[in-house]
Amino acid sequence: MHINVITKYAPVAVLGLLIALGACGTDSEETASVEDHPLSGELNVAGSTTVQPLAEVLAEAFEALEPGVIIIVQGGGSSVGVRSAVDGTADIGMASREIKLSELQENPELKIHTVARDGIAIVVEPGVTVDNLSKEQIRGIFTGEITNWNEAGGENLVITVVAREEGSGTRAAFEDMIMDDALIADNAILQPSNGAVRTTISVTPGAIGFLSFGYLDDQTKPLAVDGFLPTEEFAASGSYTIVRPLNMVTNGEPEGIAAVFLEFIMSEDGQAIVATEGYLPVR
Amino acid sequence: MTGKQRLESVVKYVLMFSALMSILIVVMIGIFTFREAIPAFREIGIIKLLTGTVWRPGQGQYGILAMIAGSGLVTLGAVVIGVPLALGCAIFLSEIAPPAVKSIVRPSIELLAGIPSVVYGLFGMVVIVPLVRNIDVPGNTGFGLLSASIVLAVMILPTISSVSEYAIRSVPKRFREGSFAMGATKWETMTKVILPGARSGIMSAIILGLGRALGETIAMIMVIGNSVIIPFASTDNPLSIFLSRARTLTGNIAVEINYATGLHESALFATGVILFILIMLMNSSARMLIGRKKWEKK
């Protein structure tokens, strides 16, 4: 009986062994890469919901290269990203804005890695005849001082301001770069996502708002700011200035998997992914 | 014990377990929401939270009066528009419509209840809002209380209409026959006998609709503008208050919870507690009204 089992399954076992050996021979490249980077373990990434989709794609590509690594990407917002990197809840925090001075003062160990950049476009409903605004004019419109397009070189049409909700990284970046310390008017229409802002602007005559570059399409008309249209070329050359960094932060110099992952993001392959996802590469 | 009896007792306990689970879930949600809201109640203070008119979490200002006003006004608007419509439907279905018409109208109204609220929101955004924008009042963008009330009125219509229809149909037949026997017309019977007879049922239908209206979130976010301002009338006509933008209590939570941390998050849970209490009050008053039937008392 016992012998029977062995003789019965021996050929199968030998066959299996042969297949395994054969696999080693033909797929030597993959085997080599695992040997080069014997990485395994879990990496927690958390923070900005703007960086999150990009981080997820990057993580997927990285996991394909390093099969032993599992990357968990969570949202929560930029402030959560910074905080969870500091308190160790996450290995890497994500922030879709500059790291605040107060955050750096509280945590001098914080290391900022700018992995991509994202332009913010000022868009209007396509019926608006204005094509260019200065930063001062944009500020005047969003604070509610300028209420009609005829005060900004357009036709007699009431301006409707559309903005993101308080806490949004896109809003924070817009406030940083345009508003200084002025507040966005209380009666602005607030929508909770880039997509909702875009739809609202497209159906509201005279509406103006701001959108991440990735959301530009023919539903809205992008305005030139100080003479430069929001294009990737102008943003890359520095002519278009409403550009925010997408940051990853670590508490101290990154180590282990975090270091390799950040290295991968900054590599040519990583930055190619950044570009295909619609963001501006940093190198 | 026979097999049949054993099955009976198993079924009994399974059903009891389901009933207990639903109570447990409600209690758990209540406890959790309240616990998360405690820091806000403690640090901001209930009075300040309820009466504060400025909501700027970035500056540490947490007042939800504007949202309470927004929820209240949009619900009022929805009731003013929706209740006559819903009652009309209910009366038509129970008293007037021939069976063939009934078989088309009733499923259509029921279908309204099945449309996801995000679809109502989208419809409101691209159809209602542009229509409302035609009202020529300075500052009117179409986004605001009126558009939200119209959308909400349609959303609460099936609830109010079906519960009212049930109330109307449960008015005893002898009332109707008595009225006709005294020579009353159909209209007189309807307004003087049937509607008063079904009044408590209709009231509870309206309150159920109110609860639904208060809880509606995503469709409201899409059409109400979400500005944190206490709605105001922009012309001499006080009705122009309905062209003002506003934010609802539910909208406040949904719009900001993604990014909220610390006290801000707790303040949003506090918003939830207020909403929870409001809806509980609504539902228990509806229950009291349902329990009371006029003709049974006399």
Interface residues (C-beta under 8 A of the other chain):
Chain A: T49 G75 G76 G77 S79 V80 R83 V158 T160 E165 E166 G167 S168 G169 D186 N187 A188 I189 L190 Q191 P192 A196 T199 T200 V203 T204 P205 A207
Chain B: R56 P57 G58 M125 V126 V129 P130 R133 P138 G139 T141 G142 F143 I221 M222 G225 N226 S227 V228 I229 R245 R247 A254 V255 E256 N258 Y259 A260 T261 H264
